[in-house]
Each structure stands twice: as C-alpha cells, then as structure tokens.
Amino acid sequence: MLRRTLVTTALVGGLATSFGFAPVCEAQTPARTPANQQAPATDKTLEDRIDYHLETNATVRKYNLDVKVQNGVATLTGDVANAAQKAAAEKLAKIDGVTRVDNRIEIDPDEDKTVADRVAKGLSRTGETITDAWITTKVKWFFVGADDLKGSDINVDTKDHVVTLKGTVRTEAGRAKAMALAKDTDGVKRVVDQLTIK
C-alpha cells in the first residue's frame, strides 16, 4: 500500500471525514449508538489517524513508515536509523481503538543517508517527485488533522516550492500550527504568512 500517495485533493476531503471533522447528521448516526458516544473507528480511520501522527512527528516524519490496521491491530513497517525512533513510532500508533501494535520497523543505521539521497533528488518519502501541486495537497492534508486549525479557513498556494497561506484562523496558536506544518512539509523552501485571526 502506498499510504502517502496524494494525487488528488479528493483525498483531503475523504480524510476530513476520517478524522471526524465533517459534520454528521443525526440521520446518519446508527440507531444503537447513544447520542453522546461515537461509533467505533474503522480500521481505515485508525490507519489515517496513525499515518497523520507519523507524518507530523519530528522524530520519525522523514522516514518512509507504513501502517496497516486489521481488526484493531496496527502493523508498522519501514526503516528508521535507531531504536529510539522505532519506539517513538510504536508510541504514536497506540491510539484509542488500536488493541495492539505489531512493530515490524527495521533499524538501519544507514537510513539517514538514504533519506538525504532522496531529499537531494527532490523525492517524497514514497519516491514521488515533489511538485508544487504535491506540496499544496500535502499541506492541506496536514491541516485537516490539526486540532488547532478547527474552524479555520485557509487557502494554500504553492509556487516554486514557496507556500503562501491566506485566510483566517481562530487563534495565534492556530496560525503557529499552520506555519509549522507547512514548513515541515517535504520540499517546502519557505512559507509566506498572510493569515489573519478571526
């Protein structure tokens, strides 16, 4: 599974639902689920949430890690450079709804060299060429899962790997989070902040 292939902005909309940010009508709520409880998360939803944590965590985000959830068991694969990074990835996968984490991540001391080579070639973690469109879609995906950005209205524009953020956020913390997520996206050279707090 190529978990980080982001070729259309449709994925952003799909993940908004997965993260629980899309409004849900009462008619869509199963009759057996009390109004004050959420239905159990699906395996796909759990995958999306763990994937988000892996890609936004400073310790492991540069590595090509994959997660697959089946019947509540999260299986992690990929390569990192040391044991602390492997442990960090496992901790990130331990979210509500996951019953067990099967950590199959390999430790390769040369993995940082592999990452550096990939970055020098302008490739993403999964080997895709990093284009302006790829960056825009990725930044939007990061914004969907950020609690600090709920209720924000942010336009993301990328030109020559420079990201411009326009629109509104609710708090200064939201602005800082948006800037940090954009700066940490693969291939981004600079972020221009044109956000306002509203």
C-alpha positions as CSV (number, residue, x, y, z in Angstrom):
1,M,0.0,0.0,0.0
2,L,1.4,3.4,-1.0
3,R,0.0,5.2,2.0
4,R,1.3,8.6,1.2
5,T,0.3,8.9,-2.5
6,L,-1.6,12.1,-2.6
7,V,-2.5,12.7,-6.2
8,T,-5.9,14.4,-5.9
9,T,-7.4,16.9,-3.5
10,A,-10.3,14.4,-3.1
11,L,-8.1,12.6,-0.5
12,V,-8.2,15.7,1.7
13,G,-12.0,15.7,1.8
14,G,-12.0,12.0,2.5
15,L,-9.6,12.3,5.4
16,A,-11.7,15.2,6.8
17,T,-14.4,12.6,7.4
18,S,-11.9,10.1,8.7
19,F,-10.6,12.5,11.3
20,G,-14.2,13.3,12.3
21,F,-14.1,16.9,11.2
22,A,-17.0,16.7,8.8
23,P,-20.5,17.3,10.2
24,V,-22.6,14.2,10.7
25,C,-26.4,14.5,10.5
26,E,-28.4,12.7,13.2
27,A,-30.0,10.6,10.4
28,Q,-26.6,9.1,9.7
29,T,-26.0,8.1,13.3
30,P,-26.8,4.4,13.8
31,A,-29.9,3.9,16.0
32,R,-28.0,1.8,18.6
33,T,-25.3,4.4,19.2
34,P,-26.1,6.8,22.1
35,A,-26.1,10.5,21.1
36,N,-23.1,11.1,23.5
37,Q,-20.9,8.3,22.1
38,Q,-19.1,7.9,18.8
39,A,-19.3,4.7,16.8
40,P,-16.1,2.6,16.9
41,A,-13.5,3.8,14.5
42,T,-13.0,1.6,11.4
43,D,-9.6,0.1,10.6
44,K,-9.2,2.6,7.7
45,T,-9.9,5.6,10.1
46,L,-7.3,4.3,12.5
47,E,-4.8,4.0,9.7
48,D,-5.4,7.5,8.7
49,R,-5.0,8.9,12.2
50,I,-1.8,6.9,12.9
51,D,-0.4,7.9,9.5
52,Y,-1.1,11.6,10.4
53,H,0.8,11.2,13.7
54,L,3.8,9.5,11.9
55,E,4.0,12.2,9.3
56,T,3.8,15.2,11.6
57,N,6.1,13.9,14.4
58,A,9.6,15.5,14.4
59,T,11.3,12.2,15.4
60,V,10.0,10.0,12.6
61,R,8.4,12.1,9.9
62,K,11.4,11.9,7.5
63,Y,11.2,8.1,7.3
64,N,9.0,6.1,5.0
65,L,6.9,4.3,7.5
66,D,3.8,2.4,6.7
67,V,0.8,1.4,8.9
68,K,-1.8,-1.2,8.2
69,V,-4.7,-1.8,10.7
70,Q,-6.7,-5.0,10.7
71,N,-9.2,-5.8,13.3
72,G,-7.8,-3.1,15.6
73,V,-4.2,-4.4,15.3
74,A,-1.8,-1.8,13.9
75,T,1.2,-3.2,12.0
76,L,4.1,-0.8,11.4
77,T,6.7,-1.4,8.7
78,G,9.6,0.6,7.2
79,D,13.1,1.6,8.2
80,V,14.5,4.0,10.8
81,A,18.0,4.8,11.9
82,N,17.8,3.9,15.6
83,A,15.9,2.1,18.3
84,A,14.5,5.4,19.8
85,Q,12.8,6.2,16.5
86,K,11.3,2.7,16.3
87,A,10.0,3.1,19.9
88,A,8.6,6.6,19.0
89,A,6.7,5.2,16.0
90,E,5.2,2.5,18.2
91,K,4.1,5.0,20.8
92,L,2.4,7.2,18.1
93,A,0.5,4.1,16.9
94,K,-1.1,3.5,20.3
95,I,-4.2,5.4,19.8
96,D,-7.8,4.9,21.0
97,G,-9.3,2.0,19.1
98,V,-6.0,0.1,18.5
99,T,-5.8,-3.1,20.5
100,R,-2.2,-3.9,19.8
101,V,0.8,-2.6,17.8
102,D,2.9,-5.1,15.8
103,N,6.1,-3.1,15.3
104,R,8.0,-4.6,12.4
105,I,10.1,-1.5,11.7
106,E,13.7,-2.3,10.8
107,I,16.6,-0.4,12.3
108,D,19.2,0.6,9.6
109,P,22.0,2.9,10.8
110,D,22.5,4.0,7.1
111,E,18.8,5.0,6.8
112,D,19.7,8.7,7.2
113,K,22.0,8.5,4.2
114,T,19.1,7.1,2.2
115,V,16.8,9.9,3.3
116,A,19.5,12.5,2.4
117,D,19.8,11.0,-1.1
118,R,16.1,11.0,-1.6
119,V,15.8,14.7,-0.5
120,A,18.7,15.7,-2.8
121,K,16.7,14.1,-5.7
122,G,13.6,16.0,-4.8
123,L,11.6,12.9,-4.0
124,S,9.0,12.4,-1.3
125,R,9.2,9.6,1.3
126,T,7.4,7.3,-1.0
127,G,9.5,8.1,-4.1
128,E,7.1,10.6,-5.7
129,T,8.5,13.7,-7.4
130,I,7.8,16.7,-5.2
131,T,5.9,19.3,-7.3
132,D,4.0,22.4,-6.3
133,A,0.7,20.6,-6.6
134,W,2.0,17.7,-4.4
135,I,3.1,20.2,-1.7
136,T,-0.3,22.0,-1.8
137,T,-2.2,18.8,-1.4
138,K,0.1,17.5,1.4
139,V,-0.1,20.8,3.4
140,K,-4.0,20.7,3.1
141,W,-3.9,17.1,4.4
142,F,-1.8,18.1,7.3
143,F,-4.3,20.9,8.1
144,V,-7.2,18.6,8.2
145,G,-5.9,16.6,11.1
146,A,-4.7,19.6,13.3
147,D,-6.9,20.3,16.3
148,D,-5.6,23.9,16.5
149,L,-7.0,24.5,13.0
150,K,-10.6,23.5,13.5
151,G,-12.8,26.3,12.3
152,S,-10.1,27.8,10.1
153,D,-10.5,28.8,6.5
154,I,-7.0,28.6,4.9
155,N,-6.1,28.8,1.3
156,V,-2.8,27.1,0.3
157,D,-0.9,28.3,-2.8
158,T,2.5,26.9,-3.8
159,K,4.8,28.3,-6.4
160,D,8.4,27.2,-6.9
161,H,8.1,25.3,-3.6
162,V,7.2,28.5,-1.7
163,V,3.9,28.1,0.2
164,T,1.6,31.1,0.7
165,L,-1.1,30.8,3.4
166,K,-4.1,33.1,3.1
167,G,-7.3,33.2,5.0
168,T,-8.4,33.0,8.7
169,V,-7.5,31.1,11.8
170,R,-9.2,31.3,15.1
171,T,-6.2,31.8,17.4
172,E,-2.5,32.7,17.4
173,A,-1.8,29.0,18.2
174,G,-3.7,28.1,15.0
175,R,-1.5,30.4,13.0
176,A,1.7,29.0,14.5
177,K,0.5,25.4,13.9
178,A,-0.4,26.2,10.2
179,M,3.1,27.7,9.7
180,A,4.9,24.8,11.4
181,L,3.0,22.2,9.4
182,A,3.7,23.9,6.1
183,K,7.4,24.5,6.9
184,D,7.8,20.8,7.8
185,T,6.3,19.5,4.6
186,D,8.7,17.8,2.2
187,G,10.1,20.1,-0.5
188,V,9.0,23.4,1.0
189,K,11.6,26.1,0.8
190,R,9.7,28.9,2.5
191,V,6.3,29.8,3.9
192,V,4.6,33.2,3.4
193,D,2.2,34.0,6.2
194,Q,-0.8,36.1,5.1
195,L,-3.2,34.6,7.7
196,T,-5.4,36.7,9.9
197,I,-7.0,35.8,13.2
198,K,-10.8,35.9,13.2
